[in-house]
Amino acid sequence: VQLQASGGGLVQPGGSLRLSCAASGLTVDHYAIAWWRQAPGKEREGVVCMSRSDGNTYYTDSTEDRFAISRGIAKNAFYLHMNNLESEDTAVYYCATSRFRSCTVDWERGADFLSWGQGTLVTVSS
């Protein structure tokens, strides 16, 4: 199983980026999917989780109105659409797939996720 995250880069505050996570060795449409991030000097935190079973999506408070997760259409991939980026969004972003079809109440702890991408750096700076 391999997840390949891409799409990071340098963007100005208020700008947008779309991160991609391409999968091989598993079908992402069968599992809950998520994005995580780790800012410099901070612990990794969950950004968003999307269930496969019912399509419900769970965002952290700081990203709910600005970020959106989506699954690829006819592609074994998923995406993170980030708008109105802030300097606090600067981090390495990781994609992950759960061993479950749904995001559990403990999804932010990370233990549900068995497959992880290598991370892509997003820098928000003027």
ZABA-256495 format. One record per atom (N, C-alpha, C): x, y, z; residue in one letter. Coordinates in steps of 0.05 Angstrom, whole numbers, padded with zeros to 5 digits, always signed. Example, Ala and Ser with C-alpha at 12.3 -4.5 7.8 and 13.67 -1.06 7.14 Angstrom:
2
+00264-00114+00156a+00246-00090+00156a+00264-00066+00156a+00257-00045+00142s+00273-00021+00143s+00258+00001+00157s
//
This chain:
126
+00017-00024+00000v+00000+00000+00000v+00018+00025+00000v+00011+00043-00017q+00027+00068-00019q+00008+00091-00024q+00012+00112-00008l-00002+00137-00012l+00018+00159-00019l+00013+00174-00039q+00031+00194-00048q+00018+00221-00047q+00026+00238-00028a+00015+00265-00025a+00031+00285-00042a+00017+00303-00054s+00030+00324-00070s+00013+00349-00071s+00024+00370-00082g+00009+00395-00085g+00017+00417-00066g+00034+00412-00048g+00043+00432-00029g+00060+00453-00043g+00065+00475-00029g+00082+00496-00039g+00079+00521-00023g+00090+00542-00034l+00089+00568-00021l+00065+00584-00031l+00049+00595-00013v+00026+00610-00021v+00023+00634-00003v+00013+00655-00013q+00009+00679+00003q-00016+00676+00021q-00017+00690+00043p-00041+00690+00059p-00066+00698+00043p-00087+00683+00047g-00111+00687+00032g-00113+00671+00006g-00091+00658-00001g-00090+00642-00025g-00102+00614-00021g-00101+00598-00043s-00112+00571-00043s-00093+00551-00054s-00097+00527-00045l-00081+00504-00055l-00099+00480-00056l-00093+00461-00073r-00106+00435-00073r-00084+00413-00070r-00087+00398-00048l-00069+00376-00044l-00082+00351-00055l-00065+00333-00065s-00074+00308-00076s-00061+00285-00061s-00076+00263-00060c-00065+00238-00048c-00072+00216-00067c-00052+00205-00081a-00056+00183-00099a-00049+00157-00085a-00066+00137-00089a-00063+00112-00075a-00057+00089-00094a-00042+00070-00084s-00037+00045-00099s-00037+00023-00078s-00047+00000-00086g-00047-00023-00068g-00072-00025-00051g-00089-00005-00053l-00115-00006-00039l-00134+00012-00054l-00160+00009-00050t-00180+00025-00062t-00190+00045-00041t-00184+00070-00045v-00191+00090-00024v-00221+00093-00021v-00236+00085-00041d-00265+00088-00039d-00276+00068-00019d-00261+00049-00009h-00271+00029+00009h-00267+00038+00039h-00253+00060+00043y-00246+00067+00070y-00251+00096+00077y-00252+00101+00103a-00252+00129+00111a-00224+00141+00104a-00224+00166+00097i-00199+00180+00089i-00196+00204+00106i-00171+00213+00108a-00166+00236+00125a-00141+00251+00116a-00140+00276+00124w-00116+00292+00122w-00107+00301+00150w-00081+00301+00153w-00068+00309+00178w-00047+00330+00172w-00039+00344+00192r-00017+00363+00188r+00000+00365+00213r+00025+00373+00208q+00044+00377+00231q+00059+00403+00226q+00053+00422+00242a+00066+00448+00241a+00093+00447+00255a+00112+00464+00248p+00138+00464+00261p+00136+00467+00291p+00148+00448+00305g+00148+00449+00334g+00123+00440+00347g+00104+00429+00332k+00078+00421+00343k+00073+00391+00337k+00054+00380+00351e+00047+00352+00346e+00029+00351+00321e+00029+00327+00309r+00011+00323+00286r-00018+00325+00295r-00034+00337+00279e-00063+00340+00285e-00080+00333+00262e-00103+00322+00268g-00122+00316+00246g-00134+00341+00235g-00138+00341+00209v-00150+00364+00196v-00179+00358+00188v-00183+00335+00175v-00209+00327+00167v-00210+00298+00162v-00233+00286+00167c-00238+00257+00162c-00265+00254+00147c-00265+00238+00127m-00290+00232+00112m-00296+00203+00113m-00320+00196+00122s-00329+00168+00122s-00337+00159+00095s-00332+00133+00090r-00342+00121+00065r-00371+00112+00069r-00377+00103+00092s-00403+00090+00097s-00426+00109+00093s-00424+00134+00103d-00446+00152+00101d-00438+00179+00090d-00413+00182+00083g-00404+00207+00071g-00400+00230+00091g-00405+00224+00116n-00402+00246+00136n-00373+00255+00137n-00370+00280+00142t-00344+00293+00143t-00340+00307+00169t-00316+00305+00180y-00310+00317+00206y-00286+00334+00203y-00289+00360+00209y-00267+00379+00207y-00259+00389+00235y-00234+00397+00237t-00226+00411+00262t-00237+00440+00260t-00240+00452+00283d-00253+00478+00284d-00239+00499+00267d-00213+00498+00265s-00198+00519+00251s-00199+00517+00221s-00209+00494+00211t-00208+00491+00182t-00236+00487+00169t-00256+00483+00185e-00282+00475+00174e-00293+00494+00153e-00289+00519+00156d-00301+00538+00137d-00283+00544+00113d-00259+00533+00114r-00239+00540+00093r-00229+00516+00077r-00230+00493+00089f-00220+00469+00076f-00242+00450+00068f-00237+00434+00047a-00257+00414+00039a-00242+00390+00029a-00252+00367+00037i-00241+00341+00028i-00259+00330+00006i-00247+00316-00013s-00263+00304-00034s-00249+00279-00043s-00265+00261-00054r-00255+00236-00066r-00252+00240-00096r-00234+00226-00108g-00231+00228-00137g-00253+00213-00151g-00260+00224-00174i-00280+00211-00191i-00265+00195-00212i-00269+00169-00211a-00255+00151-00230a-00225+00151-00226a-00216+00161-00203k-00188+00161-00196k-00185+00150-00168k-00165+00135-00163n-00160+00124-00137n-00144+00144-00121n-00158+00166-00114a-00144+00188-00101a-00164+00205-00085a-00154+00222-00068f-00171+00241-00055f-00156+00267-00052f-00170+00288-00044y-00159+00315-00045y-00166+00331-00021y-00150+00352-00016l-00156+00372+00004l-00155+00399-00009l-00178+00412-00010h-00180+00438-00022h-00178+00458+00001h-00159+00476-00001m-00153+00495+00020m-00157+00523+00010m-00174+00538+00022n-00179+00566+00014n-00173+00585+00037n-00169+00610+00030n-00165+00631+00050n-00143+00622+00070n-00121+00613+00060l-00100+00603+00077l-00088+00624+00095l-00081+00615+00119e-00069+00632+00139e-00041+00622+00146e-00026+00640+00158s+00002+00632+00165s+00001+00608+00184s-00020+00606+00200e-00022+00583+00219e-00026+00557+00205e-00033+00557+00179d-00037+00533+00164d-00010+00521+00154d+00011+00535+00158t+00038+00525+00150t+00044+00500+00164t+00049+00479+00149a+00054+00452+00161a+00060+00432+00139a+00070+00409+00147v+00071+00386+00129v+00044+00372+00131v+00032+00368+00108y+00006+00355+00107y+00009+00326+00098y-00005+00308+00112y-00005+00280+00107y-00032+00270+00100y-00034+00252+00082c-00059+00238+00076c-00058+00210+00089c-00081+00199+00095a-00083+00174+00108a-00109+00160+00102a-00109+00134+00102t-00133+00118+00100t-00137+00101+00125t-00162+00100+00133s-00169+00085+00157s-00172+00055+00151s-00171+00040+00172r-00178+00012+00170r-00208+00007+00171r-00223+00029+00176f-00252+00027+00178f-00265+00042+00155f-00290+00038+00151r-00305+00052+00130r-00315+00079+00141r-00316+00082+00167s-00326+00106+00179s-00304+00119+00197s-00306+00145+00200c-00290+00159+00218c-00301+00154+00246c-00284+00144+00264t-00293+00138+00291t-00292+00163+00308t-00303+00161+00332v-00303+00184+00350v-00274+00190+00358v-00256+00171+00356d-00229+00176+00363d-00210+00180+00340d-00221+00187+00317w-00205+00189+00293w-00181+00207+00296w-00185+00228+00311e-00163+00248+00314e-00139+00237+00329e-00142+00215+00342r-00119+00203+00356r-00100+00189+00336r-00110+00182+00313g-00093+00171+00292g-00091+00141+00290g-00099+00127+00311a-00095+00098+00312a-00111+00083+00291a-00133+00096+00281d-00150+00083+00261d-00136+00080+00234d-00115+00096+00230f-00104+00099+00203f-00079+00083+00200f-00080+00064+00181l-00058+00046+00177l-00039+00054+00155l-00049+00069+00136s-00033+00076+00112s-00030+00106+00112s-00005+00116+00108w+00001+00144+00109w+00018+00152+00085w+00012+00176+00075g+00030+00187+00054g+00054+00199+00067g+00073+00208+00050q+00099+00217+00060q+00098+00246+00068q+00077+00261+00062g+00075+00289+00070g+00083+00308+00048g+00069+00330+00047t+00075+00352+00028t+00074+00378+00044t+00094+00394+00040l+00098+00419+00055l+00081+00442+00044l+00066+00454+00061v+00051+00478+00054v+00062+00501+00070v+00070+00522+00057t+00081+00546+00070t+00064+00569+00063t+00052+00582+00082v+00036+00605+00077v+00051+00630+00088v+00059+00646+00069s+00076+00669+00077s+00075+00690+00055s+00077+00715+00063s+00078+00737+00044s+00107+00743+00037s
//
